[in-house]
Amino acid sequence: MGGITSGVMHVPQGIAYALLAQVPPVVGLYVSLFPPLLYMLFVVSLMAGKSVLKICGNEPGHDLSENSTMTQEEYEHCTIATASALAFVIGIIHIIMGFLRLEIIVTYLSDQLVSGFTTAASTHVLITQLPSFFGMLGIPRPSGFGYLAKKLYYVVTSFHKANYMSTILGFSAMIFMVIGKDYLNPVIQKKLKLPAPFPFELLLVILSTAVSAIFKLHERFNIPIVNNIPTGFPHPIMPKFDQLSKLIPDAISIALVVVALHISLAKLFAKKLNYKIDPGQELYALGLSSSLASFFPIYPISCSLGRTMVNVEAGIRTQFATVTSSVFLIAIIAYFGTFLEPLPMCVLSATVIVAMKGMIRKFYDLKLLWPISKIDFSIWIVSYIVTVAWDVTPGLTI
């Protein structure tokens, strides 16, 4: 039952995070399938919540954003190739770190630095979702220093291009998610004695897809939809090694953040559930799962606190539950993916925005941090401002 619960969560979240990485929705399903299966083979820990790292999700498409002469099909193809190559490099870095026992490096990443960094990355996520949320087409893809401010400027000045039906549907989806997850879910869990939260994301995807298909929202109102989800499995291909040198700076910074988050969560749940972890083995597992899975269309992955918590609440105590969730995903990829093609993109953006709510709440930590340590407060602020003003890589480096 726990594995099925996990698999159900992977479908809407995988598709939504594919939107973050600016790759086709089906890639999100591949990411939810291949890396967790490989990760399962190399560890004995109970960290079962493998998913796309939200702060990485914005990287692959952004690396290509300055090339505005590409067609949408060419852009997606190049973005997938870049994302897979980035995942490969990150995996190799993790393997090297495991071989050299460099997991100790993450102890130098203070909680304040990581918190400011990830909160800023969430700000990147929120702003990059606005065009899809409002159904805007043809918005320029800025790059370089201050690209986030430019993105926001383009959204504001192009607001006359917003699709009013996408906007209404997007806000409706947000309200549905907030009411469902924050208010109805505790009542439903208590009344029905569910072992895990009710999957409101999946319910939203099913309802919005059905409404879109029945009322032909794309044809009548020109609402952007997922459109094409191919059935079947991709053939493995070699990552594009000619891109590797360009990706190393981003890969190093992302690899460090992935390790910091993963080891921290692994230790947290090991203590909670009374088992031991081997940080070195975790690095090998991260590296091997990422580098081997990169032969398929994927993007960088990390652990997910939300999914891991759901797995724990559902009673999952071994990695074998990954097999059950994978069978569910295989059925979706092989046979039922086409049913999701009418899914409005604004609904996926709404799902991502609501998922970022917890990260944005970290601003409240500043009020507690100021009287305790002015230095830690300053580290948080500098990390946040640099990451927002520039990008996630300089934000961690500086």
C-alpha positions in Angstrom: 0.0 0.0 0.0 2.8 2.4 0.8 4.5 1.8 -2.5 1.2 2.5 -4.4 0.8 5.8 -2.3 4.3 6.8 -3.3 3.6 6.0 -7.0 0.4 8.0 -7.0 2.3 11.0 -5.7 5.0 10.7 -8.4 2.6 11.2 -11.3 1.4 14.8 -10.7 4.6 15.9 -9.0 6.9 14.4 -11.7 5.0 16.1 -14.5 5.0 19.4 -12.6 8.7 19.4 -11.9 9.4 18.6 -15.6 7.7 21.9 -16.3 10.2 23.4 -13.8 13.1 22.0 -15.8 11.6 23.1 -19.1 11.5 19.6 -20.5 8.6 17.6 -21.8 6.2 16.3 -19.1 7.0 12.6 -19.8 10.6 13.2 -18.7 9.3 13.9 -15.2 7.8 10.4 -15.2 11.2 8.9 -16.3 12.9 10.8 -13.5 10.4 9.3 -11.0 11.1 5.8 -12.3 14.8 5.2 -13.3 16.9 7.0 -10.6 14.9 5.5 -7.6 15.1 2.0 -9.0 18.9 2.3 -9.4 19.2 4.0 -6.0 17.4 1.1 -4.4 20.1 -1.3 -5.5 23.0 0.4 -3.8 21.7 1.3 -0.3 20.0 -0.3 2.7 18.8 2.9 4.2 15.1 3.9 4.3 15.5 7.1 2.4 12.8 6.4 -0.2 11.8 9.8 -1.3 13.9 10.3 -4.4 12.8 13.2 -6.6 13.9 16.1 -8.6 15.7 18.7 -6.6 13.6 21.8 -6.9 16.5 24.1 -7.0 18.1 22.1 -9.8 14.9 22.0 -11.8 15.5 25.5 -13.1 19.0 24.8 -14.3 18.9 22.8 -17.6 16.6 25.1 -19.5 18.2 28.2 -18.2 21.6 27.1 -19.6 20.1 27.3 -23.1 17.9 30.3 -22.5 20.0 32.8 -24.4 19.4 30.9 -27.6 16.1 32.4 -28.6 16.4 31.4 -32.3 15.5 27.8 -31.6 12.1 26.3 -32.3 10.2 24.9 -29.3 11.0 21.4 -30.5 14.7 22.1 -30.9 14.8 23.9 -27.5 13.2 20.9 -25.7 15.6 18.5 -27.4 18.6 20.5 -26.4 17.3 21.0 -22.9 16.8 17.3 -22.4 20.3 16.6 -23.6 21.7 19.3 -21.3 19.7 18.0 -18.3 20.9 14.4 -18.8 24.5 15.5 -19.2 24.2 17.6 -16.1 22.8 14.6 -14.2 25.8 12.5 -15.4 28.4 15.0 -14.3 26.7 15.4 -10.9 26.7 11.6 -10.5 30.4 11.4 -11.3 31.1 14.1 -8.7 29.2 12.2 -6.1 31.1 9.0 -6.9 34.4 10.8 -6.6 33.3 12.4 -3.3 32.3 9.0 -2.0 35.7 7.5 -3.0 37.6 10.3 -1.3 35.2 10.3 1.7 34.5 14.0 1.1 31.0 14.0 2.7 32.6 16.0 5.5 32.7 19.0 3.2 29.0 19.5 3.6 29.6 20.3 7.3 31.0 23.6 6.1 27.7 24.5 4.5 25.9 26.2 7.4 22.2 25.8 7.9 21.8 29.6 7.3 23.6 29.4 4.0 21.6 26.5 2.8 18.4 28.0 4.0 19.0 31.4 2.3 20.2 29.6 -0.9 17.2 27.2 -1.1 14.7 30.0 -0.3 16.2 32.1 -3.1 16.0 29.2 -5.5 12.4 28.9 -4.6 12.0 32.5 -5.6 13.5 31.6 -9.0 11.0 28.8 -9.2 8.0 31.0 -8.5 8.9 33.7 -11.0 9.7 31.2 -13.8 6.3 29.6 -13.3 4.4 32.9 -13.9 4.2 32.7 -17.7 2.7 29.2 -17.7 0.4 30.1 -14.8 -1.1 33.0 -16.7 -1.0 31.2 -20.1 1.5 33.7 -21.6 3.1 32.6 -24.9 6.2 34.1 -26.5 7.8 35.5 -23.4 11.5 36.1 -23.9 14.0 33.8 -22.0 16.5 36.2 -20.4 19.9 35.0 -19.1 22.9 36.4 -17.2 23.1 38.7 -14.2 19.7 39.9 -13.1 17.9 37.5 -15.4 15.2 36.9 -12.8 14.4 40.7 -12.6 14.3 40.7 -16.4 11.9 37.7 -16.4 9.6 39.5 -13.9 9.7 42.6 -16.0 8.8 40.7 -19.2 5.9 39.1 -17.4 4.6 42.4 -16.0 4.9 44.3 -19.3 3.4 41.4 -21.3 0.4 40.9 -19.0 -1.9 41.9 -21.8 -1.0 38.6 -23.3 -2.3 36.6 -20.3 -4.9 34.0 -21.1 -7.9 34.9 -18.8 -9.1 31.3 -18.7 -5.7 30.0 -17.8 -5.5 32.6 -15.0 -8.9 31.6 -13.6 -8.1 27.9 -13.8 -4.6 28.5 -12.3 -6.0 30.4 -9.3 -8.8 27.8 -8.9 -6.2 25.0 -8.8 -4.2 26.9 -6.2 -7.3 27.4 -4.0 -8.2 23.7 -4.4 -4.7 22.6 -3.4 -4.4 24.9 -0.3 -7.9 24.1 1.0 -7.4 20.4 0.3 -3.9 19.9 1.7 -4.1 22.4 4.6 -7.7 22.0 5.8 -9.4 19.0 4.4 -6.6 16.5 4.5 -6.2 16.4 8.3 -10.0 15.7 8.6 -10.0 13.1 5.8 -7.0 11.3 7.3 -8.6 11.2 10.7 -12.0 10.1 9.5 -10.8 7.5 7.1 -7.7 6.5 9.1 -5.5 6.9 6.1 -1.8 6.0 6.6 -0.7 8.9 4.4 -2.0 12.2 3.2 -4.9 12.1 0.6 -3.4 12.6 -2.9 -5.0 16.0 -3.7 -2.4 16.6 -6.4 -3.5 13.5 -8.3 -7.2 14.4 -7.8 -6.5 17.8 -9.2 -4.7 16.4 -12.2 -7.6 14.0 -12.9 -10.3 16.6 -12.5 -8.6 19.3 -14.5 -7.7 16.9 -17.3 -11.3 15.7 -17.5 -12.6 19.3 -17.6 -10.1 20.3 -20.2 -11.0 17.3 -22.4 -14.8 17.5 -22.0 -15.0 21.3 -22.6 -12.2 21.4 -25.1 -10.5 24.3 -23.3 -7.4 24.2 -25.6 -9.5 24.6 -28.8 -12.0 27.1 -27.4 -9.8 29.3 -25.2 -6.3 28.5 -26.5 -5.2 27.3 -23.0 -1.7 25.8 -23.2 -1.9 22.1 -22.4 0.7 19.3 -21.9 -0.3 18.1 -25.4 2.1 15.2 -26.1 3.0 12.4 -23.8 4.4 9.5 -25.8 3.7 6.0 -24.5 6.5 3.4 -24.2 10.0 3.7 -22.9 13.0 5.6 -24.4 16.1 3.9 -25.7 19.2 4.6 -23.6 21.7 7.0 -25.3 25.0 8.3 -24.3 25.0 11.7 -22.6 26.5 14.5 -24.8 30.0 14.7 -23.6 30.8 17.8 -25.6 28.7 19.7 -23.1 30.4 18.4 -20.0 33.1 21.1 -19.5 30.4 23.9 -19.6 28.3 22.1 -17.0 31.1 21.5 -14.4 30.7 24.7 -12.4 26.9 24.2 -12.1 27.3 20.5 -11.4 29.8 21.1 -8.5 27.5 23.6 -6.7 24.4 21.4 -7.3 26.3 18.3 -6.2 27.3 20.0 -2.9 23.7 21.1 -2.2 22.3 17.6 -3.0 24.8 16.0 -0.6 24.1 18.5 2.1 20.3 18.0 1.9 20.5 14.2 1.4 22.9 13.5 4.2 20.9 15.8 6.6 17.6 14.1 5.8 19.2 10.6 5.9 20.5 11.3 9.4 17.2 12.8 10.5 15.2 9.7 9.5 17.9 7.3 10.7 17.5 8.8 14.1 13.7 8.9 13.9 13.4 5.2 12.8 16.4 3.9 14.8 18.8 2.7 12.1 22.3 3.6 10.9 23.4 5.0 7.6 26.8 5.0 5.9 27.3 8.5 4.4 29.9 7.2 2.0 27.6 4.5 0.7 24.9 7.1 0.3 27.2 9.2 -1.9 28.0 6.1 -4.0 24.2 5.4 -4.4 23.5 9.0 -5.3 26.3 9.0 -7.9 25.6 5.7 -9.5 21.8 6.3 -9.7 22.3 9.7 -11.2 25.1 8.8 -13.7 23.5 5.5 -14.9 20.0 7.0 -15.2 21.5 9.8 -17.3 21.6 7.4 -20.2 17.8 8.0 -20.3 16.1 11.4 -20.6 16.3 12.7 -17.0 17.3 15.8 -15.0 19.3 16.1 -11.7 17.6 14.4 -8.7 17.8 14.6 -5.0 15.8 13.5 -1.9 12.5 15.0 -1.2 11.4 15.7 2.4 7.8 15.7 1.5 7.8 12.4 -0.3 10.0 10.8 2.4 7.6 11.9 5.1 4.7 10.5 3.1 6.5 7.2 2.8 7.3 7.0 6.5 3.6 7.9 7.4 2.5 5.2 5.0 4.5 2.6 6.9 7.3 2.1 4.3 10.4 0.8 6.0 12.4 -0.8 3.2 13.5 0.2 -0.3 11.4 -2.6 -1.7 8.4 -0.3 -1.8 10.2 1.4 -4.7 9.4 -1.7 -6.8 5.6 -1.3 -6.1 5.6 2.4 -7.0 7.7 1.7 -10.1 5.2 -0.9 -11.4 2.5 1.8 -11.1 4.7 4.3 -13.0 5.5 1.7 -15.7 1.8 1.3 -16.3 1.4 5.0 -16.6 4.3 5.4 -19.0 3.5 2.4 -21.1 -0.2 2.7 -21.4 -2.0 5.6 -19.8 0.2 8.6 -20.4 -1.8 9.8 -23.4 -4.8 10.4 -21.1 -2.9 13.2 -19.5 -2.4 15.2 -22.7 -5.3 17.6 -22.2 -3.9 18.6 -18.8 -3.6 22.4 -18.6 -0.1 23.8 -18.0 -1.5 26.4 -15.6 -2.6 23.6 -13.3 1.0 22.2 -13.2 2.3 25.7 -12.5 -0.2 26.0 -9.7 0.9 22.7 -8.2 4.6 23.8 -8.3 3.8 27.2 -6.7 1.8 25.6 -3.9 4.6 23.1 -3.3 7.0 26.1 -2.9 4.9 27.5 0.0 6.9 25.7 2.7 10.2 27.1 1.3 9.0 30.7 1.2 7.9 30.4 4.8 11.5 30.3 5.7 11.4 34.1 5.6 9.9 33.8 9.0 13.1 32.3 10.3 14.8 35.7 9.9 12.7 37.1 12.7 14.0 34.4 15.0 17.5 34.5 13.7 18.1 38.3 14.2 18.2 38.3 18.0 20.2 35.1 18.2 23.0 35.8 15.8 23.6 38.8 13.6 26.3 36.9 11.7 24.0 34.0 10.8 21.3 36.5 9.8 23.8 38.3 7.5 24.9 34.9 6.0 21.2 34.1 5.2 20.6 37.6 3.7 23.7 37.6 1.5 23.1 34.0 0.3 19.5 35.0 -0.6 20.3 38.3 -2.3 23.2 37.0 -4.4 21.2 33.9 -5.6 18.2 36.0 -6.5 20.3 38.7 -8.2 22.4 36.3 -10.2 21.8 32.6 -10.2 21.9 29.5 -8.0 25.6 28.7 -8.8 27.0 32.1 -7.8 24.7 32.1 -4.8 26.4 29.0 -3.4 29.9 29.9 -4.6 29.9 33.4 -3.0 
